[in-house]
Amino acid sequence: MADPSPSADSRASLTTSNPFDFYRSEIAKLLAPITGKPSDEIRERLAWTQTFDKGDLGLPVPSLRVQGKKPAELATEWSEKFPDSAWVEKPVAAGTFMQFFFKPEPLAKLIIPAILQQKATYGTNVKLGLQDEADPSKGKKRIVVEFSSPNIAKPFHAGHLRSTIIGGFLANLYESAGWEVIRINYLGDWGRQFGLLANAFEAYGDETKLEKDPIGHLFDIYVEINKVSKPEEDEIKEKKEELQQAETTGKDTMELKKEIASLEASSTNEKARQYFKRLEDGDQTARAVWARFRDLSITRYAKTYARLNIHYDHYLGESQVEMWRMERAMKELRESGLSEDSQGAVIVDLSKNKDAKVKKLGKVLVRKTDGSTLYLTRDLAEAVKRDEIFKPDKMLYVVACQQDLYMTQFFKIMELMGHGEIVKKYQHVSFGMVLGMSTRKGTVKFLDDILKDVGEKMHEVMQKNQAKYEQVENPKQTADTLGITAVMVQDMSGKRVNNYEFSLERMTSFEGDTGPYLQYAHARLCSISRKAGVPAEDLHCADLSLLTESHAVNLVRALSSWPDVVQNTLKTLEPVTVLSYLFKMTHMLSSSYDVLKVVGSEPELKKARMALYEAARQVLNNGMKLLGLNPVERLESRRSSSSCSRDRSSINVSQDVIEMNHS
């Protein structure tokens, strides 16, 4: 029988590869002469199984399209002919499927040392991000991820929250795959509202409040000036309706027209338009006011984003799209025959296209009757600008599903303008909406408000066990960390396209698949490590053949699939792919603790089990960080030496607060 210990070459191959790819290649190599099919074809057909009782990998025999025998007969025949392997058990024929089980001992000896050696890099494959895997000197592929993109002086609504969380995850994901990632926050920082803001600050502004909370104060004064402008606009609207009726009946309308003209000329919105015109024309005073509002807002945003482990390489915005680029886009639209005049405005009428799918996209406005540009005009110019400046291999727009039609129109117009090669690289990552999201004090929500609310709720949950709450060294900081995890995990718990209900009660619970439960799982593994007291160097020489219990075997099987999960997530771009894996693993851990005890076990068995638990902690830590979370670990009151020593990048918070709500 073959030696179950993995060779040095096999271990070395795993430092840069996916263990499941190794096993796929092994199985395909042995099946090729039996089936008469190329090993590459077999390898592509080997798929994940739903549960461990169905194997580690499965082969749907019909997918190989072998003629002459029924698939079920072939499954049985091929399973019987499958040769002995050092890595894989004899396959099991189950109907038209072949089920492959990895041999436990060689798997454990392959996976656990690989995790302990690679640590934070286990699960990553930087070769995936190379322009040419065979020639690393050609450099990395480059991806631009645009996400969050709030409007200055307007609420940070649910769509921005989801875009922030999902976009941050996708940036981390591509970075883990070796891509050069450029993170962009494309702010809504231009338009008539800045004229309103400037005039509002002159009327209602407070320097102290602006410096302390620029985002909140700008919103407050924006609300105040809208209280003035709305009645004015309502009156103008009524007068215009009156004018229309008068013209229909043939009445004299001269005085009414003069009155409307006077109302419009003196209106708050007209003053805002005039101010914005000064901005567009480059007036230095107007530009200075606008720049200050923008810079103060960005500074505040950056601090808040940092709490979510998110940073940006560039804060761009509509304001930075140069006029000449927009004029170039308008020229291309004209020369391609796409744009046309419509009652003084400029539109693109996609309903005239011969393609039935394109016809459904309808008409799109690209320039108003007064000559001003729109969001689409700026997006068309900005898309080409990014391609010229960043030269990306891929570009992701993380934008809510409410903009699905707009994004489809945008990409199709880009293509019809002659920028098809650019469009091939650009992708809209859509997501559903958050329902019922409001603060305890009202419906307006900024990101700071959201995090504050959840932190306060988490603090209340912690206080339900007063005895253990008093043992927590910094309860508010702990509550803040757990609260942020709660928000992010709830957002990533379903498929991106699904809507979900924002629930403070559910997300802050330690029961079920929640953020606090995930933190509990990591903290408990740290606690086991501390109590065991096994030196890190001893884990590397543990006798892993002692891990024979089904709980241990299945946990190793789960750990082996982590790199494959990450690789698959690059295809789905779904955070829930990672999150579901982590929860599945934590449930396995929870059921293992009574069986795979560390403290009190024989010395060699203790080392082996501790090596397994440390490998599990490392993978859980890696997965949480990929999602953008800060894994927590125990810190007993005023004794920092008790923190989990093997990963200093985790946050030290009290295990007591975790245990108080999970007993």
N, C-alpha and C positions, 0 to 999 in steps of 0.2 A: 504493500500500500504506500502511496506517496506521502512524503513528509508533510504534515499539516502546517509546519512553520513557514511563513512567507520568506522568500529569498530577499537578500539585500536589494537586488534589482527591482523586485516587486514593490518593496517599501519606497524605494527612491522614486519610482514612477508615480506614486501617490502624492508626492510633495507638490506636484504641479498639475495633477489630473483628478478626474472625477472617479471615485471607486466604482460606481455603477457602470461607467464606461469601460472600466477594466473588466468587470464581470460580463458585460454585454459582448465584449470582444472574445473572452474566453469561451462563452457558450456558443457564439456564432462560429468560432473556429472549429469546435468539436461537432457542430451540427452540419456544417457545410458538406462534408463527404457523405453524410447519411441522407441528406435531403436532395443533394444535387443542385442546391442553390448557392449563389455566391455569399460569402460570409458577410459582406457589406449589406446585402439585402436583408439577411436574417437579423443582423444587428439593429437595423432600423425598425424592425417589427417587434422587437422585445420591448414590452411596456410595463409600467408600474402595475401592481396589483392593488385591489381595494383594501384587503386585509392580509395579515401575515399568514393566516391559515391557507391562503391561496398562493403562497410562495413569495419570493422577493422580486422575481420578474416572471412575466407570463408571455407565452407566444400563442397568438391566435393563428392556428394552422391554416385556416382558409386564406389568410392574408398573403401566403406564399404562392397561392394559385397553382398547386401541383395537380395535374390531371391524372385520371385513371383509378383513383381510390377515394373513398369518402374521407373527409377531414378527420373524423373521429378515429377511423382505422389507421390513418397516418400518424395521429398523435400517439396512439398505443405502440405502433411499430417503431417509431423514432425514439420513444422513451425507452423501449427495451434495448435498442441498439446503441443508446448513448453510452460512450465509454467512461471508465473511471476517471475522476478529476480530483486534483488536490484541493479544488476550490468549491466545487458544486456537487450537491447530492444527485443521485439518480433522479431524473425528472419524473413528475407524476402526471399521467394523462387524465384529464378531467373533461370529458366530452370532446369538443374540438379544440381544447386548449392544452398546452403543456405548461406545467408549473415548475419553476426552478427555485430550489432552496439553497442559499449559500451555506456552506459548512461552517458551523459556529466557531470552532476553535481557530482555524486560520483567519476567519473574518475578524475575530476579536484581536488576534495578534497583528493584524494589518491595520485596523481602524484606530484602536485606542492609542498605540504609539504615535500614529500619524497626527492625531488630534493634539496629544500632549506636546509633540514637537512643533507643529505648525501654529498652535494657539489661535490667535486672532485671524490668521490667514486661512484656516481650515474652512473649506466651502467656497473659497474664491478661486478663480482661474484667470489670471491676468493675461494669459495668451489670447483669450477671447477678444480682447480689446486691441490686439495688434493689427496693423495694416496687412502684415504678412507674417503668419506664425513661423514660417521657415526662415524669415529674415527680420529679427527684432530691430535692426538698425533703421528700418523704414518708418519706425515710430508708431505711435498709438492712433487709433481712430478717435475722432472728436465728436462729441455730442453736445448740443445746446438744449437745456431744459428751461422752458419759461413756465413759471408757476407762481401762485399767490396773486400778484398783480392787483392790489386794492386801489381804490380811487381815493386820492387825498381829500380829506374833509368830508368823506362819506363813510357810513358804517362798514366795518369789516364783516361782511355778511357770511352766511353759511357756505356759499360757493367759494369764497376766498379761503375759508378754513379748510375745506376739503382739498382745494387746489394746493394749499400750503403743505398739508400732511402727505398727500399722494405724491406731489412733485418732489418733496424732500426725500421720500423713500426711493423714487425712481433715480434720482441723482446718485444716492448711495449705492443703488443696485448696479448701475453702469460703472461706477467707480470701482466696485468690488470685482468687476469683470475686466478691469484694466483699461477702460476708456478714459480719455481726457474729458472731464466733465466741466462745462461752463454753465453756471447757474445764473439765470436772469430773472429779475423782478421787473416786469414791464408795467410801470405805474400809470394810472389814470391821472396825469398831472398837467392837463392842457384843456383849453376850452373856455367857454363863457363863464363857467363856475368860478374861474380864478379872478375874473373881473368882479364877480359878486363878492368873492372872499376879500379881495383888496378893499373894496368899498365898505364891506361889513367890518373889517378890522379898524378902519378909520372911524367908524361909527360906534362900534361896541368892543373893540379889542382891548386886551389887558396884557401888558408885557410880561408880568409875573406869571400869569396863567399860561401864556404862550410858551414860555421857557420850561415851565413845569410839566405841562401836558399838551404839546402842540397839536396832536391828533384830536384829542377831545375838545380843546378850546376852538380850533378851527371849525369843527363840526357844530359846536354850540352857536358860534356867531353866524355860521351858514344857515342854521335853522332860524335865527332871529331875522336875518335879512330876507329870508323867504316868506316870513310872516308879513313883511311889508310888500314884497313883490307880487305875491299871489293875489291879493285883493285888486291890485292894479291891473294884473293880467286878466282877471275875471271881468273887471269893468270894461277893458278894451274889447274883450271877446263879446260881451253883451252889446256894446256899441256897434261892432262889426255885423252882428246878427241883425241889429236894428237897421243898419245901412242896407243890408241885403234885402230886407223886407221893403224898405223905402224905394229902392231901385226897381223892385218888382212891380210896385203900384204906381210908379212914375212920379213920386214926390220929389221935391227939391232936396238934394243931399249935400249941397255945398257946405253949409254950416256944420253938418254932422261929420263930414270928412275932415274939416279943419279941427274939430274937437278931437277926433281920433288921432290925427297927426300930432296934436299938441300933447295928448295923453301919452302917446308912444315916445315922443321926443323927451319928455320929462320923466319917463318911467325908470324904475330901478334897473330893469333888465337892459334898457337902452344904454344907461350909464355903464353897466357891466360890459356890454358889447364894445363900447367905445374904449374902455380900459383894456379889454382883451386885444382890440385892434392895435393899441399902443404896444402891447406885448409882442404881437406878431411882427410889428414894424421895428422892433428892437429898441424901444425906449428904455434908456438905462435905469431910470427911477423905477419904472414898472417892473423891469426885469429883476432888479435888486429885491423888491418886495416878494415877487414870485419865487426867486431862488431861496430866499430865507424860509419861506413857508415849506418849500420842498425839502431843503436840507434838514430843517428841524424835524420834519415828519420822518425822513429816512433814518435819522439818528435814533429816534424813538422806536421805529419799526425794527431796526437792527437789534436793539436790546431785547425786544419781545421775541423775535425770531430765535435769538440765541437760547432762550429757555426751551425751545423745541429742538435744539441741536441743529438749527438750520442757519446757513449763511449764504450770501450771494456774492458772486464775482462782479456782477454789474447791476446797478439800479438804473435801468433805462426808463423810457417813457415816451408818450406821444409827443412831448415837447421837443424831443431830440431827433425827430424825423425832419430832416432839412427840406425846405420848400422846393429846392431844385430836384430832390429825389421824387417828391410827389408830382412835380410837373413832368418829370421823365415818365412816371407811371401813367399819367394822363395822356401823354403823347403816344405811348405804346398802345394804350386802349384805343385811341383814335386810329392809329395806323393799322391795327389788327382788325379794324372794323367792328369792334365790340361795343364801343360807346356810341351814344346818340343823344341829341338834344331832346328834352321833353319839358315843354313849358318853361324854358329858361334854366332848367336844371340839366345835369348830365346823368344818364343812367346806362346800365348794361342790362339788356333784355335777353336773358337766357332762354325765355320761352320760345324764341325764334330759332333756337338750335334744332338741328335735324334729329339729334339723339333724344329718344323719348325720356330717358332718365335726366338728361340735362334740362329739358323743357320744364320739368317739374320744379326746377329751382327758381323760376320766376324772374321778376325784375329787381334790380339792385341799384340803389342810389349811390353815386360816387362823388357828386358835387352838388351843393345846394344852389338855389337860384341866386343867392347873394355872392356866389363864388367861393364860399368857405368849404373847407374839406371835411370829410367825415372819417369815422373810425376805419372804414374799409380802405379809403384812400391812403391813410397813413399805414395801414397794415400791408398793403401791396408794396409800398415803397420800403417799409421796414424789412419785409421778407427778403427782398433782393439785397438790401444793405447788409443784413446779417450774413448772407451767403458770401458776399464780397469781403467782409471784414473777418468773420470767424472761420470761413471755409469749413463748415461742419460736414461730417459724413452722415449725420442724423440730427433732426431737430424735433423736439417734442413740445407741443402746446398743451398744457394741462388746464383744460377749460371745461366748465360744466356742460351737461347735456342740453341745457336751455339754448346753448349756442351751436348745437349740431348743424342746423340749417345754415347759419352764417358761416361756419367753418367749411362746410361743403361748397358753398358759393365762393368763398375766398380761394380755396384750393383750385376749383374748376376755372375761375377767372384767371388765376395765375398760369394755369396750364394753357388756356386758350390765348393768353398774351405771348406765349412762346417760352415760358419758364418751366416746361415740363420736367426738365432734369432737376430743378430745384424742388419741385413738388414731390418727386419720388423720394426725396430725403426727409420730407416734412410729414409729421404725423400728429393727428389730434387725439389726445388721450382724454376721453370723455368720462364723466362720472355723474351719478345721480344726486339728488338733493337731500339736504338735512331738513327734516320736518319738525316743527314745534320747538325751534331753538329760540329761546328768549331768556333774558336775565330775570332774576327775582324781582327786580325793580322796574322792568319794562321790556320792550321788544327791541330797542336799539342795542346792537352788540358790536363791541370792538374786541379784538383778540385778547387784550388785557382783561376785559370784562369777563370773557368766557373762562379764561384760566383762573381768575380770581374767584368766580362763582364755584367752579369745580373744586378748587383748593379749600374753600370754606366748607363745602359739603363734605369733603374728605375728612376735614378736621372734626366735623360733627360725628362722623362715623367712628373715628378713632376715640372720641370722648365717651362713647357708649360703655367702654370698659375702663373706668376711671383708675382702677388700681394699676393696670399696666400702662395706661396713658401717662401716669406720673413718672414712669421709668424712662420715658422717651426724652432724650437730651434736647432735641430741637423739634418739637412737634409740628410747628407751622411749616418749617422747611421740609420736613418729611411729608406733610400733607400736600405741599405744593408739588413735590416730585411725583408722588403717587397720583395726584390729580391730573397732572400733565399726561402721565401714562394712561390714565383712564380715558381721557378725551381722545388720544391718538388711537388706542386699541379699539374703542367703540367705532371710530371712523373707518378702520381697516378691517372690521370683522365680517363684512360681506363683500360681494363682488362690486367693483367700482360703479357699474351702471345702476345698481339698486339704490333706491331711496332708503333712508332709515330714520327712525324716530330718535330725536335727541333726548336722552333720559338721564338726569342726574342720579336718580335712585339706582338704576341698573348699572351704570358705568362705574359707580363708586363702591359697588358690592365686592366682597372678597369671595363670594360664591359664584360659580359658573365661569364661563370663559371671558374674564374681564382683565383689564390692565392690572388692578391690584392683585388678582390671583397670579398673574404671570410674575409679578415682582415677588410675591410670596414664594413661588417655586424657586426662583434664583436665590433668594435670601436663605431658604432652607438648605440648599446645597452648600452654601457658604458656611452655614452653621454646622453641618455634618463635618465639613473639612476641619473647622476649628476644633471641634470636640474630638475628632479622631487623632489629630496631632501627628499625622504621618508626614515626614519631610518630603518635599517635592521630588528630590532626587530618588527617593525610594520607589516612587510610582513608576519610574521608567524601567525598573528591574522587577516589577511585579510578575508573578506567575499567572498569566491570564488564562491558562488552561483550567484554572479552578472555577472559572465563571461558567458553570454548567446549568444553573437553574434557568427555567424558561423565562423568568423575569429578566435575568441578566442577558440571556441570548437575544431576546426580543428588543431590549434596549440597545444593544450593540447594532442590531439590524436597523433600528431607527436612526442611529447616529451615522451609519454608513450612507444613508440616503440624503443627508443634508446637502452635500455639494450638488447632487442631482436636482434637488428642490430649487436651489438657487439658479441653476442653469435653466430649469424649466420656467422659472419666474421671468427670466429675460424674454421668453416668448409670450407669456400671458400678460406681463406688466401688471399683475394683480398682487397687491400687498397681502390679501387673504391667503394666497398660496403659502407664503412664509408663516403667517400667523397660525393657520390651521395646523401646520406641521409642529409649531412650537407647543400649541395646546395639546396635541396628540402625545407629544413626548412628555409633557409635564403630567398628564394623566397616567402615563406608564410609570413615571417616577413615583407618583403618589401611591400607586398600588404595590410598589417594590420595597418601600422602606421597611415594612414589617418582615419581609422575607429576606432581603439582602442587608442585614444589619452589619454595621461597621464596628461600632464600639462594643467590645466584649467578644469579638470574633477572634479566631486563631490568628497569629501575626501575619502569616502569608496570605490567608484569605482576606484579612483586613486590608492588606495592601492592594490586593487585586480588586476588591470592591471599591476601595477608595479611588483607584485609578479609573474605574468605570464612572463613578460619580463625578470625578473631576472632569472627565471627558464630556459628560453630559452638561455640567455647568458651563464649560467652555463653549459648547455648541449653542446652548441657550443664550449665553452672553453675546455670542456672535450674531445670532438671529435677532435679538432685541436691538442691538446697535444698528443692524442693517435697517430695521424699521424706524430708527431714529430715537429709540428709547434709551434712558439712562438706567442700566440694571442696578438695583439696590442691594446692599449687603449689610449685615449687622454691625452696629457700633454700640457697644455697651456704654453706658453713661461714663464719659470722661476717661475711657480706656481705649485709645485708638489702636492699641496693639492687638485688639481682638478682631480687627477687620479681616476680611477675606484676603489673604496675603498674595494669592496668585494672580489677581487682576486689579491693579491699583487704579485703573481707569473707571471702575465702577464707583457709584456714589455710596458713601457710608451713611446709612440710616438705620434706625433701631429695628432689630428683628422683633422686638416686643410688640411694636405696633402692627406688624404683620400677623403675629401669632394671636394677638388679642381678638382678632375678628375672624379667625379661621379655626378656632378650636371647637 
